[in-house]
């Protein structure tokens, strides 16, 4: 693929653990190397980020993973992100993820087990919540599943549906979002085996399959996705390891390659990136390799826009490590790292 030119990267971190807030870095378009250029600490614990686009230019969004939780928006027209007003409460606790859908900002609020929709003003600034959709239920894990824990919320590739991955209830909830009113309504849900603890999912580039990553059980559930009916149907499961790991593991983030041949998964505990080969139709996955993540406790894993490099946010070692991906084998090869204390997520501008 051709180089897309230099792009900024924004790295979230936990200020409560010594992080600098949102770290801004420049990317070398030829090597993928990161160079820090500044930081903004306008909100505590901006653990997850997303970039949206308005007529006035790009806008950066951040959760504040606190109790109570909030979101913040930043103008990106200058060298450092500039806050677009004060943080906005999400009426939920511990938001861990956010996404954009149909003119709204969505947050998954882990501690309170809810999903919040916030309308966006013309300049991209979030407004007061239009909906807080709560969940109920529990799972068999004695500590992690005493109640609902929404960990991820994202639109499907068609843009018609919103999916919420709930670790506490072993379910993926499919919702409809009314773009006029901002009302979120439950359409249905897919229940996974007890104790799976689903954390995140990633869609196949075709939009016809999704891969649901279990945090409490190190496996990926392969699902068919029907955008016409809003139905997510499990059709198989792939373990991340051929044999049981010797240490407790907590998988964190799945990423699908742009050519749809591979699925990469960051795994905390073993501090590795699992590589799974995908079938041509996306309906099967099998583990083929596991490589070190370059640090400790990889909380997030992202693919660069060109699909040639992976970036792992290693929370406990305090760095972001990048990898060149072998186009033939799908294996990541460590190429470098940037020190970022308590790193939690990486997003390209």
Secondary structure, 3 states (H helix, E strand, C coil): CCCCCCCEEEEEECHHHCCCCEEEEEECCCCCCEEEEEEECCCCCCCCEEEEEECCEEEEEEEECCCCCEEEEEECCCCCCEECCCCEECCCCCEEEEEEECCEEEEEECCCCEEEEEEECCCCCEEEEEEEEECCCCCCCCCCCCCCCEEEEEECCCCCEEEEEECCCCEEEEEEECCCCCCEEEEEEEECCCCCCEEEEEECCCCCEEEEEECCCCEEEEEEEECCCCEEEEEEEEECCCCCCCCCCEEEEEEECCCCCEEEEEEECCCEEEEEEECCCCCCEEEEEEEECCCCCEEEEEECCCCCEEEEEECCCCEEEEEEECCCCCCEEEEEEEECCCEEEEEEC
